[in-house]
Amino acid sequence: MEDILRYFTQDAGFTRLMEGMWDLYARHGRCFGAVRLLKPQADEEKAISDFFRRDYYDQALIRISLAEFERQLHKVFKDAPSLGVLLEGYFARPITSPVEDAKDRSKVRDSFAHHVKTEILPKYEGTPAGHWLREMIAHMRRTYKPWAEKFITTPDPVEAQVKTVCTALNALSQDEYILLSDFSHRICGDSQAFDFYGSHGPLFLRALARRFNAQIPANLEDSISLYWQAGLLSNGVLNTVTVLGLIAFCEDADAACEYYDSLGEAHVLTLENISRFTRVNAYGNKVFIVESTPVFALLCERLRGTQATIICAASGLNAALDRLLSLCCDSGAQLYFSGNMDLKGLQLGDNMYLRYGKQFYPWRFGKADYEQALAENEAMLPEEKKETALHNDVFASLLSVMRKKGKTAGHMPLVNLLALDIRKHITTI
């Protein structure tokens, strides 16, 4: 039951749906009627689409019946409770009449907002924590509703949690990276308190999301990247990137990187490894980034004995890859990216272009390359829910060609050309 409740309470996209179901269930005493979400927000579209496992995006109105929701609940979770029990657990109180419940919710929000504004905010005014507290007051209805409701019955623990998160926000530093567990222990004496599943984790992550203008993480992997933006390393061993031909330095050259480079073998770097690096050296001050693991593996084999730096971006622009490429840019290296000629590959490249600017170059994304890749490997271009807008001219031009053809292609057919480019140090690009 706790895991099921956590699934819904930690995702603000369910808030309006849950409130609507609560009112209907209280009014009829059973699963009856449907909730209508007019002009759904992006987080609501994602939450409901993920739960029902079908597309609810780009709809002016989402209609969810209570009976349909309860059926899906039992499909998604084993031993799921009835909808009534779930709603009582979600709101942490028995179902009452809708009129009384609406009044109670208003009192809850007003009470907690007033307390934060008068008792907590003055102590943190002018600090990062103060900016967050003002945001909390403004979004009390949805994002912070669970804490507002808990405040009515247990005010002291809720106030203490808010103050702890404020202390943590003001203690963050972008000048160095620190393990999340060490940071958490230093702030409140509990090394797991600020974890994704920790006692303070949900509230802390909401605060970080507002500070760094990011989405509230819906899963552990998303939280890793947000922690990293804040200078905190969480589950760094799981956040990895695979490289070939890169020398990294802490004070001296990293022994493991030197060893694998001497063998000419690829190896995996974790976010924790990379966080200790102060600088990196790439052969020829050029870094070749490929999207797919098979292409990376073939290049490693075909370029055996060639001094080149190649990085595999199969996991996307995760925290480990971002940190490593940022170090490469700091050393003055040029970044060349080759990926699949589909929406995912173009968007990945476009994100890198936005992130690394003038040091980033598209690699083998021309029309001729696309035509050659199509001859060996093609797939239908899926219909775009929203027309993709790309900022890099090369990617935007290729997307226009792909739309006319209605087809995508992988970059595996270009692997010989990619290997040749690397041997010639990109003289053909």
Secondary structure, 3 states (H helix, E strand, C coil): CHHHHHHHHCCHHHHHHHHHHHHHHHHHCCCCCEEEEECCCHHHHHHHHHHHCCCCCCCCEEEEEHHHHHHHHHHHCCCCCCHHHHHHHHHCCCCCCHHHHHHHHHHHHHHHHHHHHHHHHHHHCCCHHHHHHHHHHHCCCCCCHHHHHHHHHCHHHHHHHHHHHHHHHHHCCCCCCEEHHHHHHHHHCCCCCCCCCCCCHHHHHHHHHHHCCCCCCCCHHHHHHHHHHCCEECCCCCCEEEEECEEEECCCECHHHHHHHHHCCCEEEEHHHHHHCCEEEEHHHEEEEECCHHHHHHHHHHCCCCCCEEEECCCCCCHHHHHHHHHHHHCCCEEEEECCECHHHHHHHHHHHHHHHHHEEECCCCHHHHHHHHHHCCEECCCCCCCCCCCCHHHHHHHHHHHHHCEEECCHHHHHHHHHHHHCCCCCC
